[in-house]
Amino acid sequence: MTFSDLSFLYAWLEIFPMDCLQAPFMQRAFFALLLLAPMTATLGVQVVNARMSFFSDAISHSAFAGVALGLLLGVSPQVSMPLFGVLVGLGIMAVQRGSSLPPDTVIGVFFSGTVAFGLAVVSRERAVARDVQQFLYGDILAISQADIVWLLLLFLALAVFQAAAFNSMISLALNPQVARAHGVRAAACQYSFAALLALVVMFSVQAVGVLLVTALLIVPAAAARNMARSAGGMFWWAALSGACSALGGLLLSTWDWPGTASGATIILCSCAWFCVSMLFRPRRGA
């Protein structure tokens, strides 16, 4: 068995009495979402707390530029897209830390630049447009075995980061000056967070497309904020909400009567979870 042979991980899916999960591509999609959804949801908690929702939009839209640049240079989009996304994420964080501009202004500048660059490349090279268009909507069913391996490694890296820096990220979101006074290594936390978030967003683009990536981060975190009573509770509620919405949406999209794309169905399930969470939100006067 090679390192990329993950058949032993799919064996437990046989306990589900669903014919759709017997297909190899559905097994890969199911397991990919089982890894990806908790990552996006828990990172979304920190995105919401730090008021960086626009950050994920900037990273996801840089996918066009990354893919186009890779195709022009003869590099696989699976390599150029995440690398370019990480560079954009680190660039946003570097400029944000080194200037007095508001974070949304810095993100807006990078957002405009990356989108314009991607469109410029696509308009110059018409043949690239066909390859770039697939990332607009995404397709989790097309995920490969190699992508699963990279997702596993990214899941482990993010788990280590969250275990080591979750409290530090909360402190930085609440009051950066106080956090630094208490010994929080702000630069290391923020650059690591930006790089990991960029990688997770790039994988999410493959799953649900550029248009829905931000929803994959924000909606589960918003639902968790309604249901949780602590920062730790918000983390776990977000992970549960994201995983249930993603897996439920994938399975629901295989039924005949909805006939909807998997990415859109996942986000609709997440929004339904958010609507239910509103019932648990405490009244303002309580």
C-alpha positions in Angstrom: 0.0 0.0 0.0 1.5 3.4 -1.0 1.2 6.6 0.9 -1.5 7.9 -1.5 -3.5 4.7 -1.1 -6.3 5.7 1.2 -8.7 2.8 0.6 -8.5 1.8 4.3 -10.0 5.2 5.2 -13.0 4.6 2.9 -13.8 1.1 4.3 -15.9 2.5 7.1 -18.2 4.3 4.7 -19.8 0.9 4.0 -21.8 1.3 7.2 -23.9 3.9 5.5 -26.7 2.2 3.5 -26.5 4.5 0.6 -25.7 3.4 -2.9 -24.2 6.8 -3.8 -21.3 6.3 -1.3 -20.2 3.1 -3.1 -18.8 5.1 -6.0 -15.0 5.9 -5.6 -15.5 9.6 -6.6 -18.3 10.0 -3.9 -16.1 8.4 -1.3 -13.3 10.9 -2.1 -15.7 13.8 -2.0 -17.2 12.6 1.3 -13.8 12.3 3.0 -12.5 15.5 1.5 -15.5 17.4 3.0 -15.1 15.6 6.3 -11.6 17.2 6.4 -12.3 20.5 4.7 -15.6 21.6 6.3 -14.3 21.7 10.0 -11.2 23.5 8.8 -13.1 26.3 7.1 -15.7 26.5 9.9 -13.1 26.8 12.7 -11.0 29.3 10.7 -14.2 31.2 10.1 -14.5 31.7 13.9 -11.2 33.6 13.9 -12.1 35.4 10.6 -15.3 36.6 12.2 -13.7 37.6 15.5 -10.9 39.5 13.7 -13.4 41.1 11.2 -11.5 39.7 8.2 -14.4 38.3 6.2 -13.2 40.3 3.1 -9.8 38.5 3.4 -11.2 35.2 2.2 -12.8 36.9 -0.8 -9.4 38.4 -1.8 -7.7 35.0 -1.5 -10.4 33.1 -3.3 -10.4 35.6 -6.2 -6.7 35.3 -6.5 -7.3 31.8 -7.7 -8.0 33.1 -11.2 -4.6 34.9 -11.3 -2.8 31.8 -9.8 -4.3 29.4 -12.3 -3.8 31.8 -15.3 -0.2 32.5 -14.3 0.5 28.7 -13.9 -0.9 27.9 -17.3 1.1 30.6 -18.9 4.3 29.4 -17.2 3.6 25.8 -17.8 3.1 25.0 -14.2 0.3 22.8 -12.9 -2.6 25.0 -11.6 -2.7 22.6 -8.5 0.7 24.1 -7.6 0.5 27.7 -8.9 -2.9 28.4 -7.4 -2.1 27.6 -3.7 1.4 29.2 -4.0 0.0 32.4 -5.4 -2.8 32.4 -2.8 -0.3 32.1 0.1 1.8 34.9 -1.4 -1.3 37.1 -1.6 -2.3 36.2 2.0 1.2 36.9 3.4 1.4 40.1 1.3 -1.9 41.4 2.8 -0.7 40.6 6.3 2.7 42.3 5.7 1.2 45.5 4.4 -1.5 45.5 7.1 1.1 45.2 9.8 3.5 47.8 8.3 1.0 50.6 7.6 -1.7 52.6 9.4 -4.4 51.8 6.8 -7.5 50.0 8.0 -7.4 46.2 7.3 -10.4 46.3 4.9 -8.6 49.0 2.8 -5.5 46.9 2.5 -7.5 43.8 1.6 -9.5 45.9 -1.0 -6.3 47.0 -2.7 -5.0 43.4 -3.0 -8.4 42.2 -4.0 -8.6 44.7 -6.9 -5.1 44.0 -8.0 -5.3 40.2 -8.1 -8.7 40.2 -9.9 -7.5 42.8 -12.4 -4.3 40.8 -13.0 -6.2 37.5 -13.5 -8.7 39.2 -15.9 -5.8 40.8 -17.8 -4.1 37.4 -18.3 -7.3 35.7 -19.3 -8.2 38.5 -21.8 -4.7 38.3 -23.4 -4.7 34.5 -23.6 -8.2 33.4 -24.7 -7.3 29.7 -24.4 -6.7 30.1 -20.6 -10.3 31.2 -20.1 -11.7 27.6 -20.4 -9.4 26.3 -17.8 -10.1 29.1 -15.4 -13.8 28.9 -15.6 -14.1 25.6 -13.8 -12.9 27.4 -10.6 -15.8 29.8 -10.7 -18.3 27.1 -9.6 -16.0 24.3 -8.2 -16.7 20.6 -8.2 -16.0 18.5 -5.1 -16.7 15.4 -7.0 -13.6 16.0 -9.2 -11.2 15.9 -6.2 -8.3 13.5 -6.6 -6.5 11.0 -4.3 -3.5 13.3 -4.3 -5.7 16.2 -3.1 -7.0 14.0 -0.2 -3.4 13.4 0.9 -2.6 17.2 0.9 -5.9 17.9 2.8 -4.8 15.4 5.4 -1.5 17.1 5.8 -3.1 20.5 5.9 -5.7 19.2 8.5 -2.8 18.1 10.8 -0.9 21.4 10.3 -4.1 23.4 11.2 -4.8 21.2 14.2 -1.3 21.9 15.6 -1.8 25.7 14.9 -5.2 25.8 16.6 -3.9 23.9 19.6 -0.9 26.2 20.0 -2.3 29.6 19.0 -6.1 29.6 19.5 -6.0 31.7 22.7 -3.4 34.0 21.2 -5.6 34.6 18.1 -8.5 35.5 20.4 -6.3 37.9 22.3 -5.1 39.6 19.2 -8.6 40.0 17.9 -9.8 41.5 21.1 -6.9 43.8 21.9 -3.5 43.5 20.0 -1.7 45.9 22.4 -2.7 43.9 25.5 -1.9 40.6 23.7 1.6 41.7 22.9 2.1 43.0 26.5 1.2 39.4 27.7 3.9 37.9 25.4 1.8 36.9 22.4 4.1 36.6 19.3 1.8 38.5 17.1 3.8 38.3 13.9 4.3 34.5 14.0 0.6 34.0 14.8 -0.7 36.3 12.1 1.6 35.2 9.3 0.9 31.5 10.1 -2.8 32.2 10.2 -2.7 34.0 6.9 -0.8 31.2 5.2 -3.0 28.4 6.5 -6.2 30.4 5.7 -5.0 30.9 2.2 -4.3 27.2 1.7 -7.7 26.2 3.1 -9.4 28.8 0.9 -7.6 27.5 -2.2 -8.9 23.9 -1.5 -12.3 25.3 -0.9 -12.3 26.9 -4.3 -12.0 23.4 -5.8 -15.0 22.3 -3.7 -17.6 25.1 -4.0 -16.1 27.6 -6.3 -14.9 31.2 -6.0 -18.4 32.6 -5.5 -19.2 30.5 -2.4 -15.9 30.2 -0.5 -16.6 33.1 1.9 -20.0 31.5 2.8 -18.2 28.2 3.7 -16.2 30.2 6.3 -18.6 32.7 7.6 -22.0 31.0 7.8 -21.0 28.1 10.2 -19.1 30.6 12.4 -22.2 32.9 12.5 -24.4 29.9 13.5 -21.9 28.9 16.2 -22.0 32.4 17.6 -25.7 32.2 18.1 -25.5 28.8 19.8 -22.3 29.0 21.9 -21.7 30.7 25.2 -17.9 30.8 25.1 -15.1 31.1 22.6 -14.3 27.4 23.0 -17.9 26.5 22.5 -18.1 28.6 19.4 -15.1 26.7 18.0 -16.7 23.3 18.4 -20.2 24.4 17.3 -18.7 25.8 14.1 -16.9 22.5 13.4 -20.1 20.5 14.0 -22.2 22.9 11.9 -19.7 23.0 9.0 -19.3 19.2 8.9 -23.0 18.4 9.1 -23.9 21.0 6.5 -21.1 19.9 4.1 -21.9 16.1 4.3 -25.6 16.7 4.4 -25.4 19.0 1.3 -23.3 16.5 -0.6 -25.7 13.6 0.1 -28.8 15.7 -0.6 -27.3 16.8 -4.0 -27.3 13.1 -5.1 -31.0 12.8 -4.8 -33.2 13.1 -7.9 -35.6 15.7 -6.7 -33.2 18.5 -5.8 -31.1 18.2 -8.9 -28.7 20.9 -7.6 -25.0 21.3 -7.6 -23.2 20.0 -4.6 -21.4 23.3 -3.7 -24.6 25.3 -3.8 -26.5 22.6 -1.8 -23.8 22.6 0.9 -24.1 26.4 1.4 -27.9 26.2 1.5 -27.7 23.5 4.2 -25.3 25.8 6.1 -27.8 28.7 5.8 -30.6 26.4 7.1 -28.4 25.5 10.1 -27.9 29.3 10.7 -31.7 29.9 10.6 -32.2 27.1 13.2 -29.4 28.6 15.4 -31.4 31.9 15.5 -33.9 30.1 17.8 -31.1 29.5 20.3 -29.8 33.1 20.3 -30.4 34.8 23.7 -32.6 37.9 23.7 -30.7 41.2 23.8 -32.3 42.1 27.2 -31.3 38.8 28.8 
